[in-house]
Amino acid sequence: MFTLLSFIFFTALVAVISYIKTRNDNLNSETGYFLAGRSLPWFVIAGSLFLTNISAEQLTGLNANAFMNGANVMAWETTSALTLIVLAFVFLPRYLKSGVTTIPQFLENRYGKKMRIVASFIFLYAIVIGFLPFVLYAGAITLGKLFDVSNLLGTTDNTTTWIMVIAIGVIGGFYAVFGGLKAVAVSDTINGIGLLIAGMLVPAIGLYELGSGSMTEGFSILLSEAPERMNAAGLTADANIPWHGMISGVIIINLFFWCTNQAIIQRTLAAKNLAEGQKGVLAAGAMKIVGILMLVLPGIIAWHMHQRGMLDIPFKMADGNLTDVLNADMSYPILVREVLPGWLTGFFGAALFGAVLSSFNSGVNSLSTLISLDIYKQLIKPKATDLETVKVGRVFGIATIVICICIAPSISTSDSLYTLMRTIMAVINVPILAVIVMGVLSKRAPAIAAYVGLVFGMIFFYTTHFVMGGDLGFIQFHWLHLVGLNFVLMLSIMTVIRYLKPQEKAFVQHYTQEVEIKPWKHAKLASGLLVLSFVALYAAFSPLGLTSPDGSLLKVMAAIIGSMLGIYAVIHIVSKVIKNRMAQEANGESQPQ
């Protein structure tokens, strides 16, 4: 009873506050509905960015990966902090200066109107196929197991999944379709606070249970029994994310996700000004570093508790038959149900429900924006009024919800929820990122370079990964290495085209004065602290530190100092080269004779 009451109370509280905060907003204008009137302060941006990303597919999927593979999967979270720094300094100033509402609009400014249409359809694929169904499915199995819905309703797990998918889709769609971006962002912020509190309690109580009444003893067990599972970097050949794969693949994928992904970027485009946007982005980066405590650590704790017989993880089903493979996707919700008291489970369930709605709402709102502004208003009715444009966005938002509800349950047949989502997205995210990066680095890269690069990139990754399985005949590639190879090949091809057929006039970005673009004065300091946190984390949880008997504080400090000096030198050299190169292009000095 307490579980249900606490769930209802917190869920209702979020709904009421969101309504109060948005009831007087004009949701019939494009800017009001799609960009919250460009009025979001930094803390709303930070909370919304964090919760849009931290949903059930992250909590369940990433903890499941940690259950199977150990701490090296934290790379998805920790490198996010680094890529958010890139967003704050490289991409966000350009987006806000152009006054764009979507990433395809930014591409139109750089490469022409056709690229906007092409990019819009690619983003629609990413949202409908590679994002929303995973959010629904992960939310369904997590909440279903958390509240033991199958026993409550007397239904099979498959039927329960369908019921939960429909419920989440309908409720989440109502928020996004009828509330606009501001309703989504406000509810994100409130749910984010609740999820942080409840989410941090899971590993804390889990360690307490593992250590038989002592969190310290529980943490000691993690470091003494199978200490290799606590290595932050993948140092073994069979690591889920080898250290070199983190550089060649994870960082590149996260650059797309945090710097060019419409569902994420839309929050930052709604910032009051650049300073507020940068504060929000960098604050979200700090939350990503802290977030590993709730996104990775519980999975490792669940593995140890399972090994000790303290947690019962079911086996996977295949074609109606029980297999001998543990269903790792169930490890996190089962851990939560086992370690949290009933009333707190309800509070956590409400916060998690809000997180699921947040990610789902964000995807639906971004999709509505793309369809309304980049397709309907560009191809079908250029002179459509704001009211007509918003109406079309709502109609297509509802249609998308129905499609995603039908797709979501089929994900249950995959081996790894999180890895499947990332590989599907990699078909389009690296090509889009490469095209945008080329447009930023070269002011004379022509549109044809972007089209050729885009087609090559999508075909290359799909063929080499999904068809050839990474086997190129002479060498076997990890899928993360294919990501890096694809990125380099695309940039190389586009660079060749740029020199063979350069754009006649250098691209000039115009300031639309939609918002003030004065940078935040403490942005560099905040970024430095984020990088320091990243380096310290990897040095501490390595054989130099806590995961080996030979580790010491002196070795960790030496690694931190050396790494920080190396990173500073690389950033200084690269930024200087890029600035000089862009200046040459702008002056026409690099134009072929």
C-alpha positions in Angstrom: 0.0 0.0 0.0 2.8 2.4 0.9 4.5 1.6 -2.4 1.4 2.5 -4.4 0.7 5.7 -2.4 4.2 7.1 -2.6 4.2 6.4 -6.4 0.9 8.1 -6.9 1.8 11.1 -4.7 5.1 11.9 -6.4 3.7 11.4 -9.9 0.8 13.6 -9.2 3.1 16.3 -7.6 5.2 16.5 -10.8 2.0 16.8 -13.0 0.6 19.6 -10.8 3.8 21.6 -10.7 4.3 21.2 -14.5 0.8 22.4 -15.1 1.2 25.5 -12.8 4.5 26.4 -14.5 3.2 26.2 -18.0 -0.5 27.1 -17.8 0.0 30.7 -18.9 2.4 29.9 -21.7 1.6 30.4 -25.4 1.7 26.9 -26.9 0.2 28.0 -30.2 3.4 29.6 -31.5 6.4 27.8 -33.0 8.9 29.2 -30.5 6.6 28.7 -27.5 5.7 25.1 -28.3 9.0 23.8 -29.8 11.6 26.0 -27.9 9.8 27.0 -24.7 10.0 30.7 -25.9 13.9 30.5 -25.6 13.5 31.1 -21.9 15.1 28.1 -20.1 17.6 28.9 -17.3 20.7 26.8 -16.7 19.4 24.5 -14.0 16.3 23.5 -16.1 18.6 22.8 -19.0 21.0 20.7 -16.8 18.1 18.8 -15.3 16.4 18.2 -18.6 19.6 17.1 -20.3 20.4 14.7 -17.5 16.9 13.1 -17.3 16.4 13.0 -21.0 19.4 10.7 -21.1 19.0 8.9 -17.7 16.0 6.8 -18.3 15.1 3.2 -18.0 17.1 2.2 -21.1 20.1 3.7 -19.3 19.4 2.5 -15.8 18.4 -1.0 -16.9 20.5 -1.4 -20.0 23.8 0.1 -18.7 23.5 -1.7 -15.3 22.8 -4.9 -17.2 26.1 -4.3 -19.2 27.9 -3.7 -15.9 26.4 -6.9 -14.5 27.8 -8.8 -17.4 31.1 -6.9 -18.1 32.1 -4.8 -15.1 33.0 -1.2 -14.7 34.5 -0.5 -18.1 31.0 0.1 -19.5 31.1 3.4 -17.5 32.8 4.9 -20.6 29.4 5.7 -22.1 28.8 8.0 -19.1 32.2 9.4 -18.3 33.1 10.4 -21.8 29.7 12.2 -22.0 31.2 14.8 -19.7 34.1 15.4 -22.2 31.7 15.7 -25.2 29.5 18.1 -23.3 32.5 20.4 -23.0 32.8 20.2 -26.8 29.1 21.2 -27.0 29.6 24.1 -24.7 32.6 25.6 -26.6 32.3 24.5 -30.2 28.7 23.7 -31.2 26.4 25.6 -28.9 27.8 29.0 -29.7 27.3 28.3 -33.4 23.8 27.0 -32.9 22.7 30.0 -30.9 24.4 32.5 -33.2 22.4 31.1 -36.1 19.2 31.1 -34.1 18.2 27.7 -35.4 15.4 25.5 -34.0 16.6 22.2 -35.4 20.0 20.6 -36.4 18.7 20.1 -40.0 18.1 23.8 -40.1 21.8 24.4 -39.1 22.8 22.0 -41.9 20.6 23.9 -44.4 22.5 27.1 -43.5 25.7 25.4 -44.3 24.9 23.0 -47.2 21.6 24.1 -48.6 17.9 23.3 -48.3 18.1 19.8 -49.7 20.4 18.8 -46.9 17.9 20.0 -44.3 15.3 17.6 -45.8 17.7 14.7 -46.0 18.9 15.2 -42.4 15.3 15.5 -41.1 14.4 12.1 -42.5 17.6 10.6 -41.0 16.8 12.0 -37.6 13.2 10.7 -37.9 14.7 7.2 -38.4 16.9 7.7 -35.4 14.1 8.7 -33.1 11.4 6.2 -34.3 13.6 3.2 -34.8 16.7 3.7 -32.7 15.4 5.6 -29.6 11.7 5.7 -28.7 11.0 1.9 -28.8 14.0 1.2 -26.6 12.7 3.8 -24.0 9.3 2.2 -24.0 10.6 -1.4 -23.7 13.2 -0.7 -21.0 10.6 1.3 -19.0 8.0 -1.5 -19.4 10.3 -4.3 -18.2 11.8 -2.2 -15.4 8.6 -0.8 -13.9 6.8 -4.1 -14.6 9.4 -6.1 -12.5 9.7 -3.3 -9.9 6.0 -3.4 -9.1 5.6 -7.2 -9.8 2.8 -6.4 -12.3 2.7 -9.9 -13.7 1.7 -11.4 -10.3 -0.6 -8.5 -9.6 -2.6 -8.9 -12.8 -2.0 -12.6 -13.2 -0.5 -12.1 -16.7 2.6 -13.5 -18.5 5.7 -11.4 -18.7 5.1 -10.8 -22.4 1.5 -9.6 -21.8 2.7 -7.4 -18.9 5.3 -5.8 -21.2 2.6 -5.0 -23.8 0.4 -3.5 -21.0 3.3 -1.3 -19.6 4.4 -0.2 -23.1 0.9 1.0 -23.9 0.5 2.8 -20.6 3.9 4.6 -20.8 3.3 5.5 -24.4 -0.1 7.0 -23.8 0.8 9.0 -20.7 4.2 10.1 -22.0 2.6 11.2 -25.3 0.0 13.3 -23.5 2.8 15.3 -21.8 4.8 15.8 -25.0 2.0 16.4 -27.5 -0.1 18.7 -25.5 2.4 20.4 -23.2 5.2 21.4 -25.5 8.9 21.6 -24.7 8.6 23.7 -21.5 6.2 21.2 -19.9 8.7 18.4 -20.7 11.7 20.4 -19.4 9.9 21.4 -16.1 8.8 17.9 -15.4 12.3 16.7 -16.2 13.8 18.9 -13.6 11.5 17.8 -10.8 11.8 14.1 -11.8 15.6 14.5 -12.0 15.8 15.5 -8.4 13.7 12.6 -7.3 15.6 10.1 -9.5 19.0 11.4 -8.2 17.9 10.9 -4.6 16.3 7.5 -5.1 18.9 6.3 -7.6 21.8 7.0 -5.2 20.1 5.1 -2.4 20.1 1.9 -4.5 23.9 1.4 -4.5 24.2 2.7 -1.0 21.7 0.2 0.4 23.0 -2.4 -2.0 26.5 -2.1 -0.6 25.1 -2.1 3.0 23.3 -5.4 2.2 26.3 -6.9 0.4 28.6 -6.0 3.4 26.1 -7.5 5.9 25.3 -4.2 7.5 28.4 -2.3 6.5 28.8 -0.1 3.3 32.6 -0.1 3.8 32.7 -3.9 3.9 30.4 -4.1 0.9 32.8 -1.8 -1.1 35.8 -3.9 0.1 34.1 -7.0 -1.4 33.9 -5.3 -4.8 37.7 -4.5 -4.7 38.8 -7.9 -3.2 36.5 -10.4 -5.0 37.0 -10.1 -8.8 38.7 -6.7 -8.6 39.2 -6.8 -12.4 35.5 -6.0 -12.7 36.2 -2.6 -11.1 38.7 -1.5 -13.7 37.3 1.7 -15.3 39.2 1.1 -18.5 38.9 -2.1 -20.5 42.4 -3.5 -20.2 41.7 -7.1 -21.3 41.2 -8.4 -24.9 37.6 -9.5 -24.2 36.5 -6.2 -22.5 33.1 -5.0 -23.6 34.6 -1.6 -24.2 38.4 -1.9 -24.7 40.3 1.3 -23.8 41.2 1.9 -27.5 37.5 1.3 -28.4 36.6 4.1 -26.0 38.8 6.5 -28.0 37.9 5.2 -31.5 34.2 4.7 -30.9 32.6 5.7 -27.7 33.8 9.3 -27.7 32.7 9.7 -31.4 29.2 8.3 -30.7 28.9 10.5 -27.7 29.9 13.5 -29.7 26.9 12.9 -32.0 24.6 12.2 -29.1 25.4 15.3 -27.0 26.5 17.7 -29.8 24.2 17.0 -32.8 21.3 14.8 -31.6 18.1 16.8 -32.0 16.4 15.2 -29.0 19.3 16.4 -26.8 20.2 19.7 -28.5 16.7 21.0 -28.4 17.0 21.8 -24.7 20.1 23.9 -25.2 18.6 25.8 -28.2 15.9 27.0 -25.8 18.4 28.6 -23.5 18.0 32.3 -22.4 21.4 33.0 -23.7 24.8 31.4 -24.4 26.0 31.8 -20.8 23.0 30.0 -19.4 23.3 27.3 -22.0 27.0 26.7 -21.2 26.3 26.6 -17.5 23.5 24.1 -18.0 25.6 21.9 -20.4 28.6 21.8 -18.1 26.4 21.1 -15.0 24.9 18.2 -16.9 28.5 17.0 -17.5 29.2 17.0 -13.8 26.0 15.0 -13.3 27.2 12.4 -15.8 30.4 11.8 -13.8 28.4 11.4 -10.6 25.8 9.4 -12.5 28.0 6.2 -12.7 27.0 5.6 -9.1 23.5 4.9 -10.2 24.1 3.6 -13.7 27.1 1.3 -13.3 27.7 0.5 -9.6 24.3 -1.2 -9.0 25.0 -3.7 -11.8 28.3 -4.7 -10.3 26.7 -5.0 -6.8 23.9 -7.1 -8.3 26.6 -9.5 -9.9 28.3 -10.0 -6.5 25.0 -10.5 -4.7 24.0 -13.1 -7.3 27.3 -14.9 -6.9 26.7 -15.1 -3.2 23.1 -16.3 -3.7 21.6 -13.1 -2.3 19.9 -12.2 -5.6 18.0 -14.5 -7.9 18.4 -13.4 -11.6 16.2 -15.4 -14.1 17.4 -17.0 -17.3 16.5 -15.7 -20.7 13.7 -17.3 -22.8 14.2 -18.1 -26.5 11.3 -19.4 -28.6 9.4 -20.3 -25.5 12.2 -22.3 -24.0 14.4 -21.5 -21.0 18.1 -20.9 -21.9 21.2 -21.1 -19.8 21.9 -17.4 -20.3 21.1 -15.0 -17.4 18.7 -12.2 -18.2 21.0 -9.4 -17.2 18.3 -6.8 -18.2 16.4 -7.9 -15.1 19.3 -7.5 -12.7 18.7 -3.8 -11.9 14.9 -3.8 -11.3 15.3 -7.0 -9.2 18.1 -5.4 -7.1 15.9 -2.3 -6.5 12.9 -4.4 -5.5 15.1 -6.4 -3.1 17.1 -3.7 -1.3 14.6 -0.8 -1.1 11.8 -0.7 1.5 8.3 -0.7 0.1 7.5 3.0 0.5 10.8 4.0 -1.0 10.3 1.6 -3.9 7.1 3.5 -4.7 9.0 6.8 -4.6 11.8 5.4 -6.8 9.2 3.9 -9.2 7.6 7.3 -9.5 11.0 9.0 -10.2 11.9 6.3 -12.7 8.5 6.5 -14.3 9.2 10.3 -14.7 12.6 9.5 -16.2 11.0 7.1 -18.8 8.4 9.8 -19.6 11.1 12.4 -19.9 13.1 10.4 -22.5 9.9 9.5 -24.4 8.5 13.0 -24.2 11.8 14.4 -25.4 11.9 12.1 -28.4 8.2 12.8 -29.4 8.7 16.6 -29.0 11.8 16.6 -31.1 10.1 14.4 -33.7 7.2 16.8 -33.8 9.6 19.7 -34.3 11.3 18.0 -37.2 8.1 17.0 -39.0 6.5 20.4 -38.5 9.4 22.8 -39.2 11.7 20.8 -41.4 9.3 18.7 -43.5 5.7 20.1 -43.4 6.7 23.8 -43.6 9.5 23.2 -46.1 7.9 20.7 -48.5 4.2 20.8 -48.0 3.0 24.2 -46.9 5.7 26.9 -46.6 3.2 29.6 -45.6 1.6 27.6 -42.8 0.6 29.6 -39.8 2.1 28.9 -36.4 -1.2 27.3 -35.3 -1.2 25.0 -38.3 2.4 24.0 -37.8 1.9 23.2 -34.1 -1.2 21.2 -35.0 0.6 19.1 -37.6 3.4 18.4 -35.0 0.8 17.1 -32.5 -0.9 14.9 -35.1 2.3 13.3 -36.2 3.4 13.0 -32.6 0.4 10.9 -31.8 1.0 8.7 -34.9 4.6 8.1 -33.9 3.5 7.0 -30.4 1.3 4.3 -31.9 4.1 3.1 -34.2 6.6 2.9 -31.3 4.2 1.0 -29.1 3.9 -1.6 -31.8 7.7 -1.9 -32.3 8.9 -1.9 -28.6 8.0 -5.4 -27.4 10.0 -7.0 -30.3 13.2 -5.8 -28.7 13.0 -8.6 -26.1 14.7 -11.0 -28.5 18.0 -9.0 -28.5 21.1 -10.2 -26.5 21.9 -6.8 -25.1 19.4 -3.9 -24.9 21.9 -1.2 -24.6 24.4 -2.4 -27.2 21.7 -3.0 -29.7 20.4 0.5 -29.3 23.9 1.9 -29.8 24.7 -0.1 -32.9 21.4 0.7 -34.6 22.1 4.4 -33.9 25.7 4.1 -35.2 24.4 3.6 -38.7 23.3 7.3 -38.9 24.9 9.1 -36.0 28.6 9.0 -37.1 27.7 10.1 -40.7 25.6 13.1 -39.4 28.4 14.0 -37.0 31.1 13.8 -39.7 29.0 16.1 -42.0 28.5 18.7 -39.3 32.2 18.6 -38.2 33.3 19.0 -41.8 30.9 22.0 -42.1 32.4 23.6 -39.0 36.1 22.9 -39.9 36.0 23.8 -43.5 34.2 27.0 -44.8 34.7 25.9 -48.4 33.4 22.2 -48.2 30.7 22.0 -50.9 27.3 20.3 -50.4 28.3 17.5 -52.7 31.0 16.5 -50.2 28.3 16.2 -47.5 26.0 14.1 -49.6 28.7 11.7 -50.7 30.1 11.4 -47.2 26.6 10.8 -45.7 25.8 8.0 -48.2 29.2 6.4 -47.9 29.2 6.5 -44.1 25.7 4.8 -43.7 26.5 2.1 -46.2 29.9 1.4 -44.9 28.9 0.9 -41.2 25.8 -1.1 -42.1 27.7 -3.4 -44.4 30.8 -3.9 -42.3 28.9 -4.4 -39.0 25.5 -5.9 -39.7 26.4 -7.8 -42.9 30.1 -8.8 -42.4 30.1 -8.8 -38.6 33.3 -6.7 -38.5 35.2 -9.3 -40.5 37.0 -7.5 -43.3 38.8 -10.6 -44.5 42.3 -9.6 -43.4 41.3 -8.3 -39.9 38.4 -8.6 -37.4 37.2 -5.2 -36.2 35.4 -4.5 -32.9 32.2 -2.6 -33.7 33.6 0.5 -31.9 36.7 0.4 -34.1 34.4 0.4 -37.1 32.8 3.6 -35.8 36.2 5.3 -35.7 37.3 4.0 -39.0 34.1 5.1 -40.6 34.5 8.6 -39.1 38.0 9.0 -40.5 37.2 7.6 -43.9 34.2 10.0 -44.2 36.3 13.1 -43.3 39.0 11.9 -45.7 36.5 11.5 -48.6 34.9 14.9 -47.9 38.3 16.6 -47.7 39.3 15.2 -51.1 36.1 16.5 -52.6 36.6 19.8 -50.9 39.9 20.2 -52.7 38.8 18.9 -56.0 35.6 21.0 -56.1 35.7 23.7 -53.4 32.8 26.0 -52.7 33.3 29.3 -54.6 32.8 31.5 -51.6 33.7 30.8 -48.0 30.7 30.1 -45.8 29.9 33.0 -43.4 27.7 32.4 -40.4 25.4 35.3 -39.6 24.3 36.3 -36.1 20.5 36.4 -35.9 20.5 38.0 -32.5 17.8 35.6 -31.2 19.7 35.4 -27.9 22.8 37.0 -26.5 26.0 34.9 -27.2 28.4 36.2 -24.6 30.2 33.1 -23.1 30.0 32.2 -19.4 33.1 33.6 -17.7 33.7 30.5 -15.6 33.2 28.0 -18.5 36.9 27.2 -18.9 37.4 26.6 -15.1 34.3 24.4 -15.0 35.6 22.4 -18.0 39.0 21.9 -16.4 37.4 20.5 -13.3 35.3 18.1 -15.4 38.4 16.8 -17.2 40.3 16.5 -13.9 37.4 14.4 -12.4 37.4 12.2 -15.5 41.2 11.6 -15.3 41.1 11.0 -11.5 38.3 8.5 -11.8 40.2 6.4 -14.4 43.5 6.6 -12.5 41.9 5.6 -9.2 40.0 2.6 -10.6 42.9 1.0 -12.4 45.8 -1.3 -11.5 47.7 1.9 -10.5 45.2 2.5 -7.7 42.4 0.6 -6.1 42.1 -2.5 -8.3 45.6 -3.9 -7.6 47.6 -4.7 -4.5 50.5 -2.8 -6.1 48.5 0.3 -6.5 49.3 3.5 -4.5 48.3 7.1 -4.1 51.7 8.2 -5.5 51.1 6.3 -8.8 47.6 7.7 -9.1 48.8 11.3 -8.6 51.6 10.8 -11.1 49.1 9.5 -13.6 46.7 12.4 -13.0 49.4 15.0 -13.4 50.9 13.4 -16.5 47.5 13.0 -18.1 46.4 16.6 -17.4 49.6 18.0 -18.9 49.2 15.8 -22.0 45.5 16.7 -22.5 46.3 20.4 -22.1 49.1 20.1 -24.7 46.9 18.3 -27.2 44.0 20.7 -26.8 46.3 23.7 -27.2 47.9 22.3 -30.4 44.7 21.1 -32.0 42.8 24.3 -31.3 45.7 26.4 -32.7 45.9 24.3 -35.9 42.1 24.5 -36.4 42.0 28.2 -35.9 44.8 28.8 -38.3 43.2 26.5 -40.9 39.8 28.2 -40.6 41.4 31.6 -40.9 43.2 30.5 -44.1 40.0 29.2 -45.6 38.1 32.3 -44.8 40.8 34.4 -46.5 40.9 32.1 -49.5 44.6 31.2 -48.9 43.9 27.5 -49.3 42.0 27.9 -52.6 43.7 25.6 -55.2 45.6 27.6 -57.8 
